[in-house]
Amino acid sequence: FMWKSVKLCTTYSLKVTLLCKHTPLLFCKTYSSMSSSSSSSSNPDIEITQEDRQHVIDALDKIRSNISSISPQARLVAASKTKPPALVKVAYDHNQRHFGENYIQELIPKSQEMAELTDIKWHFIGHLQSNKAKSLCEEVKNLWMVESVDSAKLASKLNSLWQGSSPLNIMVQINTSGEESKSGVTPSEASGLVEHVLKNCPRLKLCGLMTIGRPEAPSSQPDFLTMVELKKNLMEQFKLADDQIELSMGMSSDYVAALQLGSTNVRIGETIFGKRNYAK
């Protein structure tokens, strides 16, 4: 059979039209299914309702009020994983500028589609493999911070690839809970990685530490307390000022507790955008 036309419909998906009378119908149906299943979960064609828009606006207002009452200087990062650019734009239009993404394959097209919004600030907050660092540095538009640096190898890779006019903001990810499913260095390994960044990575700017608290944590919040103690130790060891070591900790379920214990950067997704859609 012949390929008669290939049409690039969006930055997210490639739709191929098969126009040959000899092409088996079964093949066409199978290809269509494969193409659909490989599309990004943040489908730009998803219809955004007025209810969706109002939910985002109301949620941002409530979260900002909570942040202001506890720690007015803290930064809100709206975690937009699986959400379409249209919904991100609703938050942007309501004065939200910092957004977080977990997956390279979502962040690249989303940032490119919204590249004209030059004051938007993208945070990469998911696990980053070294072999994906090149795509992150070269293809993401308006990348502002990588919060999940978890090895000297990754730090060196980012340092060698980054060509921005100013150093790339990074945080060192700490696995405070000891869960094998989570990335990050142990608290005891943190000083070694921090030292590597400070001494060997001039194109990176160390901004602080990031952690993901354990689910259903006790009210004492041991993971967040570990971060507070670790920050204190690193400030003493490397003669750093308080504002040179931010703490990125706290998500939808625990951001209030995180702020009360000193978080300066909270990453909130479902509370703002609603349940995530992982359907393909």
RARAWO-V817326 format. One line per field, one symbol per residue. phi: phi as a letter, one per 30 degrees, with the letter a starting at -180 (. if undefined). psi: psi as a letter, one per 20 degrees, with the letter a starting at -180 (. if undefined). burial: b if it has 16 or more other C-alpha atoms within 10 Angstrom, else e. Layout:
phi = ???
psi = ???
burial = ???
This chain:
phi = .cccabbddbdcbcccccbbdcdddddedddedddddcdddcddcddcdddddddddddddddddddddcbeddcccddceicdeddedddedcicccbcbcbedcdedddddcddddcdbdccbcdcdedcdddddccdcidcaccbdbadddddddddcdbddbeddbbcdccdcidddcdjddedcddddeddddccbddccdclbbbcdddhddddhdddddddddeedddddchcdeddbdbcajbedbddddddcjdcaccbcdddciedccdc
psi = rqohqppogrihqopppompiipphggggggggggghiqqimoiipporhggghggggggggghggghignhiqppoookpjqqhhhghgggikkphpqqqhpgiggghghhhkhinijqopppjrpoqhiihggghhhppkphqoikpjqhggghgghhhpjriqqppqqpppnhijphiqrqqqhhighgggggghhimijqopibqqroqqqlqrhimhghhgggggggghgggjlqrgiinrooqpagijhghgghjjqjoqopfhhgirqqojp.
burial = eeeeeeeeeeebbebbebeeeeeeeeeeeeeeeeeeeeebbbbbeeeeeeeebebbbebbeebbeebeebbeebbbbbbbbbbbbbbbbbbbeeebbbbbbbbbebbbbbbebbeeeeebbbbbbbbbeeeebeebbebbbbbbbbbbbbbbebbbbbbbebeeeebbbbbbbbbbbeeeebbbbebeebbebbbbbeeebebbbbbbbbbbbbeeeeeebebbebbbebbeebeeeeeeeeeebbbbbbbeebbbbbbebbbbbbbbbbbbbeeeeeee
